[in-house]
Amino acid sequence: MSSLSVDNSNLRQRRDRRIERPERLVLNGQVLVRNDVKAQELGITVRAINRGDRRFGAPFVYVAGVKYRPERDFDAHLLSQIQSRKPASPRRRRASP
């Protein structure tokens, strides 16, 4: 083994810690869903769901080092981000001389 090799066992344990935590928590009537579970439910990656945190202010909370999202509030947040545009007005034709 060379002196440049890295012991990845500690990194592996930190990643697996998330799996050991419950998928859903109920705090004061609010259902919190673990971040990776919510991403899987939406059919996107964790990285994609995290992208909206800073840019759009998506709600989340850390519990024991694991990211959870309030189910109702996050769904409402996603719906508020939907934008609709006015349909394009029909172009007028120039009158022929």
ZAPA-403505 format. One record per residue: residue number from 1; residue in three letters; x, y, z of N, C-alpha, C in turn. Coordinates in Angstrom, 2 decimals, always signed. Example, Ala and Ser with C-alpha at 12.3 -4.5 7.8 and 13.67 -1.06 7.14 Angstrom:
% residues 2
<node num="1" residu="ala" n_X="+13.19" n_Y="-5.69" n_Z="+7.80" ca_X="+12.30" ca_Y="-4.50" ca_Z="+7.80" c_X="+13.20" c_Y="-3.30" c_Z="+7.80"/>
<node num="2" residu="ser" n_X="+12.85" n_Y="-2.25" n_Z="+7.08" ca_X="+13.67" ca_Y="-1.06" ca_Z="+7.14" c_X="+12.90" c_Y="+0.03" c_Z="+7.87"/>
% end
This chain:
% residues 97
<node num="1" residu="met" n_X="+0.84" n_Y="-1.17" n_Z="+0.00" ca_X="+0.00" ca_Y="+0.00" ca_Z="+0.00" c_X="+0.89" c_Y="+1.24" c_Z="+0.00"/>
<node num="2" residu="ser" n_X="+0.58" n_Y="+2.16" n_Z="-0.87" ca_X="+1.40" ca_Y="+3.36" ca_Z="-0.96" c_X="+0.98" c_Y="+4.36" c_Z="+0.11"/>
<node num="3" residu="ser" n_X="+1.82" n_Y="+5.35" n_Z="+0.32" ca_X="+1.53" ca_Y="+6.36" ca_Z="+1.33" c_X="+0.44" c_Y="+7.33" c_Z="+0.86"/>
<node num="4" residu="leu" n_X="+0.07" n_Y="+7.27" n_Z="-0.42" ca_X="-0.94" ca_Y="+8.16" ca_Z="-0.95" c_X="-2.35" c_Y="+7.59" c_Z="-0.88"/>
<node num="5" residu="ser" n_X="-2.46" n_Y="+6.34" n_Z="-0.49" ca_X="-3.81" ca_Y="+5.74" ca_Z="-0.44" c_X="-4.63" c_Y="+6.37" c_Z="+0.68"/>
<node num="6" residu="val" n_X="-5.93" n_Y="+6.41" n_Z="+0.47" ca_X="-6.83" ca_Y="+7.07" ca_Z="+1.40" c_X="-7.77" c_Y="+6.02" c_Z="+1.99"/>
<node num="7" residu="asp" n_X="-8.02" n_Y="+6.13" n_Z="+3.28" ca_X="-8.94" ca_Y="+5.22" ca_Z="+3.94" c_X="-10.36" c_Y="+5.78" c_Z="+3.78"/>
<node num="8" residu="asn" n_X="-11.18" n_Y="+5.11" n_Z="+2.99" ca_X="-12.53" ca_Y="+5.58" ca_Z="+2.70" c_X="-13.59" c_Y="+5.00" c_Z="+3.64"/>
<node num="9" residu="ser" n_X="-13.20" n_Y="+4.23" n_Z="+4.62" ca_X="-14.18" ca_Y="+3.59" ca_Z="+5.49" c_X="-14.96" c_Y="+4.62" c_Z="+6.30"/>
<node num="10" residu="asn" n_X="-14.30" n_Y="+5.69" n_Z="+6.76" ca_X="-14.98" ca_Y="+6.73" ca_Z="+7.52" c_X="-15.98" c_Y="+7.48" c_Z="+6.64"/>
<node num="11" residu="leu" n_X="-15.61" n_Y="+7.75" n_Z="+5.41" ca_X="-16.50" ca_Y="+8.41" ca_Z="+4.47" c_X="-17.72" c_Y="+7.55" c_Z="+4.20"/>
<node num="12" residu="arg" n_X="-17.51" n_Y="+6.26" n_Z="+4.05" ca_X="-18.60" ca_Y="+5.32" ca_Z="+3.80" c_X="-19.58" c_Y="+5.31" c_Z="+4.97"/>
<node num="13" residu="gln" n_X="-19.08" n_Y="+5.35" n_Z="+6.17" ca_X="-19.94" ca_Y="+5.34" ca_Z="+7.35" c_X="-20.78" c_Y="+6.61" c_Z="+7.42"/>
<node num="14" residu="arg" n_X="-20.22" n_Y="+7.75" n_Z="+7.07" ca_X="-20.97" ca_Y="+9.00" ca_Z="+7.10" c_X="-22.10" c_Y="+8.98" c_Z="+6.08"/>
<node num="15" residu="arg" n_X="-21.85" n_Y="+8.41" n_Z="+4.90" ca_X="-22.87" ca_Y="+8.33" ca_Z="+3.86" c_X="-24.01" c_Y="+7.41" c_Z="+4.28"/>
<node num="16" residu="asp" n_X="-23.67" n_Y="+6.30" n_Z="+4.92" ca_X="-24.67" ca_Y="+5.32" ca_Z="+5.32" c_X="-25.47" c_Y="+5.78" c_Z="+6.53"/>
<node num="17" residu="arg" n_X="-25.01" n_Y="+6.78" n_Z="+7.24" ca_X="-25.72" ca_Y="+7.28" ca_Z="+8.42" c_X="-27.12" c_Y="+7.76" c_Z="+8.03"/>
<node num="18" residu="arg" n_X="-27.23" n_Y="+8.34" n_Z="+6.85" ca_X="-28.52" ca_Y="+8.85" ca_Z="+6.39" c_X="-29.52" c_Y="+7.71" c_Z="+6.25"/>
<node num="19" residu="ile" n_X="-29.09" n_Y="+6.56" n_Z="+5.77" ca_X="-29.98" ca_Y="+5.43" ca_Z="+5.56" c_X="-30.51" c_Y="+4.89" c_Z="+6.88"/>
<node num="20" residu="glu" n_X="-29.74" n_Y="+5.01" n_Z="+7.95" ca_X="-30.15" ca_Y="+4.51" ca_Z="+9.25" c_X="-31.22" c_Y="+5.39" c_Z="+9.89"/>
<node num="21" residu="arg" n_X="-31.40" n_Y="+6.61" n_Z="+9.43" ca_X="-32.38" ca_Y="+7.53" ca_Z="+10.01" c_X="-33.77" c_Y="+7.24" c_Z="+9.44"/>
<node num="22" residu="pro" n_X="-34.81" n_Y="+7.59" n_Z="+10.19" ca_X="-36.18" ca_Y="+7.34" ca_Z="+9.68" c_X="-36.47" c_Y="+8.19" c_Z="+8.44"/>
<node num="23" residu="glu" n_X="-37.29" n_Y="+7.62" n_Z="+7.55" ca_X="-37.63" ca_Y="+8.34" ca_Z="+6.32" c_X="-38.57" c_Y="+9.50" c_Z="+6.60"/>
<node num="24" residu="arg" n_X="-39.45" n_Y="+9.34" n_Z="+7.58" ca_X="-40.43" ca_Y="+10.38" ca_Z="+7.91" c_X="-40.45" c_Y="+10.61" c_Z="+9.41"/>
<node num="25" residu="leu" n_X="-40.55" n_Y="+11.87" n_Z="+9.79" ca_X="-40.70" ca_Y="+12.28" ca_Z="+11.19" c_X="-41.96" c_Y="+13.12" c_Z="+11.31"/>
<node num="26" residu="val" n_X="-42.61" n_Y="+13.05" n_Z="+12.45" ca_X="-43.76" ca_Y="+13.90" ca_Z="+12.70" c_X="-43.41" c_Y="+14.78" c_Z="+13.90"/>
<node num="27" residu="leu" n_X="-43.34" n_Y="+16.08" n_Z="+13.66" ca_X="-43.05" ca_Y="+17.04" ca_Z="+14.71" c_X="-44.18" c_Y="+18.06" c_Z="+14.75"/>
<node num="28" residu="asn" n_X="-44.88" n_Y="+18.09" n_Z="+15.87" ca_X="-45.95" ca_Y="+19.06" ca_Z="+16.08" c_X="-46.98" c_Y="+19.04" c_Z="+14.94"/>
<node num="29" residu="gly" n_X="-47.31" n_Y="+17.85" n_Z="+14.46" ca_X="-48.30" ca_Y="+17.70" ca_Z="+13.40" c_X="-47.76" c_Y="+17.90" c_Z="+12.00"/>
<node num="30" residu="gln" n_X="-46.52" n_Y="+18.30" n_Z="+11.88" ca_X="-45.89" ca_Y="+18.52" ca_Z="+10.57" c_X="-45.09" c_Y="+17.28" c_Z="+10.20"/>
<node num="31" residu="val" n_X="-45.32" n_Y="+16.74" n_Z="+9.01" ca_X="-44.59" ca_Y="+15.56" ca_Z="+8.54" c_X="-43.32" c_Y="+16.02" c_Z="+7.84"/>
<node num="32" residu="leu" n_X="-42.17" n_Y="+15.54" n_Z="+8.32" ca_X="-40.88" ca_Y="+15.85" ca_Z="+7.70" c_X="-40.41" c_Y="+14.61" c_Z="+6.94"/>
<node num="33" residu="val" n_X="-40.02" n_Y="+14.80" n_Z="+5.69" ca_X="-39.56" ca_Y="+13.70" ca_Z="+4.85" c_X="-38.07" c_Y="+13.88" c_Z="+4.61"/>
<node num="34" residu="arg" n_X="-37.31" n_Y="+12.77" n_Z="+4.74" ca_X="-35.87" ca_Y="+12.83" ca_Z="+4.50" c_X="-35.61" c_Y="+13.30" c_Z="+3.07"/>
<node num="35" residu="asn" n_X="-34.58" n_Y="+14.09" n_Z="+2.88" ca_X="-34.28" ca_Y="+14.75" ca_Z="+1.61" c_X="-34.15" c_Y="+13.75" c_Z="+0.46"/>
<node num="36" residu="asp" n_X="-33.42" n_Y="+12.66" n_Z="+0.64" ca_X="-33.23" ca_Y="+11.70" ca_Z="-0.44" c_X="-34.52" c_Y="+10.97" c_Z="-0.79"/>
<node num="37" residu="val" n_X="-35.38" n_Y="+10.77" n_Z="+0.20" ca_X="-36.67" ca_Y="+10.12" ca_Z="-0.05" c_X="-37.57" c_Y="+11.04" c_Z="-0.87"/>
<node num="38" residu="lys" n_X="-37.60" n_Y="+12.32" n_Z="-0.52" ca_X="-38.40" ca_Y="+13.30" ca_Z="-1.26" c_X="-37.92" c_Y="+13.41" c_Z="-2.71"/>
<node num="39" residu="ala" n_X="-36.62" n_Y="+13.39" n_Z="-2.91" ca_X="-36.08" ca_Y="+13.45" ca_Z="-4.27" c_X="-36.51" c_Y="+12.22" c_Z="-5.07"/>
<node num="40" residu="gln" n_X="-36.47" n_Y="+11.07" n_Z="-4.44" ca_X="-36.88" ca_Y="+9.84" ca_Z="-5.11" c_X="-38.37" c_Y="+9.88" c_Z="-5.44"/>
<node num="41" residu="glu" n_X="-39.19" n_Y="+10.42" n_Z="-4.54" ca_X="-40.63" ca_Y="+10.53" ca_Z="-4.81" c_X="-40.90" c_Y="+11.45" c_Z="-6.00"/>
<node num="42" residu="leu" n_X="-40.10" n_Y="+12.50" n_Z="-6.14" ca_X="-40.27" ca_Y="+13.44" ca_Z="-7.25" c_X="-39.62" c_Y="+12.95" c_Z="-8.54"/>
<node num="43" residu="gly" n_X="-38.80" n_Y="+11.90" n_Z="-8.44" ca_X="-38.13" ca_Y="+11.35" ca_Z="-9.61" c_X="-36.93" c_Y="+12.16" c_Z="-10.07"/>
<node num="44" residu="ile" n_X="-36.29" n_Y="+12.86" n_Z="-9.13" ca_X="-35.09" ca_Y="+13.64" ca_Z="-9.45" c_X="-33.97" c_Y="+13.24" c_Z="-8.50"/>
<node num="45" residu="thr" n_X="-32.79" n_Y="+13.77" n_Z="-8.75" ca_X="-31.66" ca_Y="+13.45" ca_Z="-7.89" c_X="-31.61" c_Y="+14.38" c_Z="-6.69"/>
<node num="46" residu="val" n_X="-30.85" n_Y="+13.97" n_Z="-5.68" ca_X="-30.69" ca_Y="+14.79" ca_Z="-4.48" c_X="-30.01" c_Y="+16.10" c_Z="-4.84"/>
<node num="47" residu="arg" n_X="-29.08" n_Y="+16.04" n_Z="-5.75" ca_X="-28.37" ca_Y="+17.25" ca_Z="-6.16" c_X="-29.33" c_Y="+18.26" c_Z="-6.81"/>
<node num="48" residu="ala" n_X="-30.26" n_Y="+17.76" n_Z="-7.61" ca_X="-31.23" ca_Y="+18.64" ca_Z="-8.26" c_X="-32.18" c_Y="+19.26" c_Z="-7.26"/>
<node num="49" residu="ile" n_X="-32.61" n_Y="+18.50" n_Z="-6.28" ca_X="-33.54" ca_Y="+19.03" ca_Z="-5.28" c_X="-32.83" c_Y="+20.05" c_Z="-4.37"/>
<node num="50" residu="asn" n_X="-31.54" n_Y="+19.86" n_Z="-4.15" ca_X="-30.77" ca_Y="+20.79" ca_Z="-3.31" c_X="-30.52" c_Y="+22.11" c_Z="-4.02"/>
<node num="51" residu="arg" n_X="-30.58" n_Y="+22.11" n_Z="-5.35" ca_X="-30.30" ca_Y="+23.31" ca_Z="-6.12" c_X="-31.27" c_Y="+24.44" c_Z="-5.78"/>
<node num="52" residu="gly" n_X="-32.50" n_Y="+24.09" n_Z="-5.43" ca_X="-33.50" ca_Y="+25.11" ca_Z="-5.14" c_X="-33.40" c_Y="+25.72" c_Z="-3.76"/>
<node num="53" residu="asp" n_X="-32.53" n_Y="+25.18" n_Z="-2.91" ca_X="-32.46" ca_Y="+25.66" ca_Z="-1.53" c_X="-32.02" c_Y="+27.12" c_Z="-1.45"/>
<node num="54" residu="arg" n_X="-30.93" n_Y="+27.45" n_Z="-2.07" ca_X="-30.43" ca_Y="+28.83" ca_Z="-2.00" c_X="-31.15" c_Y="+29.75" c_Z="-2.98"/>
<node num="55" residu="arg" n_X="-31.34" n_Y="+29.24" n_Z="-4.18" ca_X="-31.88" ca_Y="+30.08" ca_Z="-5.24" c_X="-33.34" c_Y="+30.47" c_Z="-4.98"/>
<node num="56" residu="phe" n_X="-34.15" n_Y="+29.51" n_Z="-4.52" ca_X="-35.58" ca_Y="+29.77" ca_Z="-4.37" c_X="-36.05" c_Y="+29.75" c_Z="-2.93"/>
<node num="57" residu="gly" n_X="-35.18" n_Y="+29.47" n_Z="-1.98" ca_X="-35.56" ca_Y="+29.48" ca_Z="-0.58" c_X="-36.43" c_Y="+28.30" c_Z="-0.19"/>
<node num="58" residu="ala" n_X="-36.14" n_Y="+27.13" n_Z="-0.70" ca_X="-36.92" ca_Y="+25.94" ca_Z="-0.38" c_X="-36.77" c_Y="+25.61" c_Z="+1.11"/>
<node num="59" residu="pro" n_X="-37.87" n_Y="+25.23" n_Z="+1.78" ca_X="-37.80" ca_Y="+24.95" ca_Z="+3.22" c_X="-37.14" c_Y="+23.60" c_Z="+3.52"/>
<node num="60" residu="phe" n_X="-36.27" n_Y="+23.59" n_Z="+4.53" ca_X="-35.65" ca_Y="+22.35" ca_Z="+5.00" c_X="-35.16" c_Y="+22.57" c_Z="+6.41"/>
<node num="61" residu="val" n_X="-34.85" n_Y="+21.46" n_Z="+7.09" ca_X="-34.32" ca_Y="+21.52" ca_Z="+8.44" c_X="-33.39" c_Y="+20.32" c_Z="+8.62"/>
<node num="62" residu="tyr" n_X="-32.31" n_Y="+20.52" n_Z="+9.38" ca_X="-31.41" ca_Y="+19.42" ca_Z="+9.72" c_X="-31.80" c_Y="+18.85" c_Z="+11.07"/>
<node num="63" residu="val" n_X="-31.99" n_Y="+17.55" n_Z="+11.14" ca_X="-32.27" ca_Y="+16.85" ca_Z="+12.39" c_X="-31.19" c_Y="+15.78" c_Z="+12.54"/>
<node num="64" residu="ala" n_X="-30.36" n_Y="+15.92" n_Z="+13.57" ca_X="-29.26" ca_Y="+14.98" ca_Z="+13.83" c_X="-28.35" c_Y="+14.83" c_Z="+12.61"/>
<node num="65" residu="gly" n_X="-28.11" n_Y="+15.92" n_Z="+11.92" ca_X="-27.18" ca_Y="+15.91" ca_Z="+10.79" c_X="-27.76" c_Y="+15.39" c_Z="+9.49"/>
<node num="66" residu="val" n_X="-29.05" n_Y="+15.14" n_Z="+9.44" ca_X="-29.70" ca_Y="+14.64" ca_Z="+8.23" c_X="-30.75" c_Y="+15.66" c_Z="+7.79"/>
<node num="67" residu="lys" n_X="-30.79" n_Y="+15.95" n_Z="+6.49" ca_X="-31.69" ca_Y="+16.97" ca_Z="+5.97" c_X="-33.09" c_Y="+16.40" c_Z="+5.77"/>
<node num="68" residu="tyr" n_X="-34.07" n_Y="+17.10" n_Z="+6.33" ca_X="-35.48" ca_Y="+16.75" ca_Z="+6.17" c_X="-36.21" c_Y="+17.95" c_Z="+5.58"/>
<node num="69" residu="arg" n_X="-37.31" n_Y="+17.65" n_Z="+4.86" ca_X="-38.13" ca_Y="+18.71" ca_Z="+4.27" c_X="-39.56" c_Y="+18.58" c_Z="+4.78"/>
<node num="70" residu="pro" n_X="-40.17" n_Y="+19.69" n_Z="+5.20" ca_X="-41.58" ca_Y="+19.63" ca_Z="+5.61" c_X="-42.44" c_Y="+19.34" c_Z="+4.38"/>
<node num="71" residu="glu" n_X="-43.18" n_Y="+18.25" n_Z="+4.44" ca_X="-43.89" ca_Y="+17.77" ca_Z="+3.26" c_X="-44.87" c_Y="+18.79" c_Z="+2.69"/>
<node num="72" residu="arg" n_X="-45.76" n_Y="+19.30" n_Z="+3.52" ca_X="-46.78" ca_Y="+20.26" ca_Z="+3.04" c_X="-46.15" c_Y="+21.55" c_Z="+2.55"/>
<node num="73" residu="asp" n_X="-45.23" n_Y="+22.10" n_Z="+3.35" ca_X="-44.62" ca_Y="+23.39" ca_Z="+2.98" c_X="-43.78" c_Y="+23.28" c_Z="+1.72"/>
<node num="74" residu="phe" n_X="-43.06" n_Y="+22.17" n_Z="+1.56" ca_X="-42.22" ca_Y="+22.00" ca_Z="+0.38" c_X="-43.07" c_Y="+21.84" c_Z="-0.87"/>
<node num="75" residu="asp" n_X="-44.17" n_Y="+21.10" n_Z="-0.77" ca_X="-45.06" ca_Y="+20.95" ca_Z="-1.91" c_X="-45.67" c_Y="+22.30" c_Z="-2.31"/>
<node num="76" residu="ala" n_X="-46.07" n_Y="+23.07" n_Z="-1.30" ca_X="-46.62" ca_Y="+24.41" ca_Z="-1.58" c_X="-45.55" c_Y="+25.30" c_Z="-2.22"/>
<node num="77" residu="his" n_X="-44.30" n_Y="+25.16" n_Z="-1.75" ca_X="-43.20" ca_Y="+25.94" ca_Z="-2.32" c_X="-42.99" c_Y="+25.59" c_Z="-3.79"/>
<node num="78" residu="leu" n_X="-43.02" n_Y="+24.29" n_Z="-4.12" ca_X="-42.85" ca_Y="+23.87" ca_Z="-5.50" c_X="-43.97" c_Y="+24.43" c_Z="-6.39"/>
<node num="79" residu="leu" n_X="-45.20" n_Y="+24.39" n_Z="-5.89" ca_X="-46.31" ca_Y="+24.91" ca_Z="-6.67" c_X="-46.21" c_Y="+26.41" c_Z="-6.88"/>
<node num="80" residu="ser" n_X="-45.65" n_Y="+27.12" n_Z="-5.92" ca_X="-45.52" ca_Y="+28.56" ca_Z="-6.06" c_X="-44.44" c_Y="+28.95" c_Z="-7.08"/>
<node num="81" residu="gln" n_X="-43.57" n_Y="+28.02" n_Z="-7.42" ca_X="-42.50" ca_Y="+28.30" ca_Z="-8.38" c_X="-42.94" c_Y="+28.14" c_Z="-9.83"/>
<node num="82" residu="ile" n_X="-44.13" n_Y="+27.62" n_Z="-10.06" ca_X="-44.62" ca_Y="+27.43" ca_Z="-11.42" c_X="-44.94" c_Y="+28.79" c_Z="-12.03"/>
<node num="83" residu="gln" n_X="-44.40" n_Y="+29.03" n_Z="-13.20" ca_X="-44.62" ca_Y="+30.30" ca_Z="-13.88" c_X="-45.44" c_Y="+30.05" c_Z="-15.13"/>
<node num="84" residu="ser" n_X="-46.37" n_Y="+30.94" n_Z="-15.39" ca_X="-47.14" ca_Y="+30.85" ca_Z="-16.63" c_X="-46.95" c_Y="+32.16" c_Z="-17.38"/>
<node num="85" residu="arg" n_X="-46.90" n_Y="+32.03" n_Z="-18.66" ca_X="-46.69" ca_Y="+33.21" ca_Z="-19.50" c_X="-47.92" c_Y="+33.46" c_Z="-20.34"/>
<node num="86" residu="lys" n_X="-48.09" n_Y="+34.70" n_Z="-20.73" ca_X="-49.20" ca_Y="+35.04" ca_Z="-21.60" c_X="-48.93" c_Y="+34.45" c_Z="-22.98"/>
<node num="87" residu="pro" n_X="-49.96" n_Y="+34.00" n_Z="-23.66" ca_X="-49.73" ca_Y="+33.49" ca_Z="-25.01" c_X="-49.29" c_Y="+34.65" c_Z="-25.93"/>
<node num="88" residu="ala" n_X="-48.50" n_Y="+34.32" n_Z="-26.88" ca_X="-48.00" ca_Y="+35.33" ca_Z="-27.81" c_X="-49.15" c_Y="+35.91" c_Z="-28.62"/>
<node num="89" residu="ser" n_X="-49.13" n_Y="+37.21" n_Z="-28.79" ca_X="-50.19" ca_Y="+37.85" ca_Z="-29.57" c_X="-49.97" c_Y="+37.53" c_Z="-31.05"/>
<node num="90" residu="pro" n_X="-51.05" n_Y="+37.41" n_Z="-31.78" ca_X="-50.88" ca_Y="+37.09" ca_Z="-33.21" c_X="-50.21" c_Y="+38.26" c_Z="-33.93"/>
<node num="91" residu="arg" n_X="-49.33" n_Y="+37.92" n_Z="-34.81" ca_X="-48.62" ca_Y="+38.97" ca_Z="-35.56" c_X="-49.52" c_Y="+39.52" c_Z="-36.67"/>
<node num="92" residu="arg" n_X="-49.44" n_Y="+40.80" n_Z="-36.83" ca_X="-50.23" ca_Y="+41.43" ca_Z="-37.88" c_X="-49.46" c_Y="+41.33" c_Z="-39.19"/>
<node num="93" residu="arg" n_X="-50.23" n_Y="+41.11" n_Z="-40.23" ca_X="-49.61" ca_Y="+41.07" ca_Z="-41.55" c_X="-49.60" c_Y="+42.48" c_Z="-42.12"/>
<node num="94" residu="arg" n_X="-48.55" n_Y="+42.73" n_Z="-42.83" ca_X="-48.48" ca_Y="+44.05" ca_Z="-43.49" c_X="-49.44" c_Y="+44.07" c_Z="-44.67"/>
<node num="95" residu="ala" n_X="-50.10" n_Y="+45.17" n_Z="-44.82" ca_X="-51.00" ca_Y="+45.32" ca_Z="-45.96" c_X="-50.18" c_Y="+45.43" c_Z="-47.23"/>
<node num="96" residu="ser" n_X="-50.60" n_Y="+44.73" n_Z="-48.25" ca_X="-49.84" ca_Y="+44.81" ca_Z="-49.51" c_X="-50.23" c_Y="+46.08" c_Z="-50.26"/>
<node num="97" residu="pro" n_X="-49.25" n_Y="+46.73" n_Z="-50.86" ca_X="-49.52" ca_Y="+48.01" ca_Z="-51.56" c_X="-50.21" c_Y="+47.83" c_Z="-52.86"/>
% end
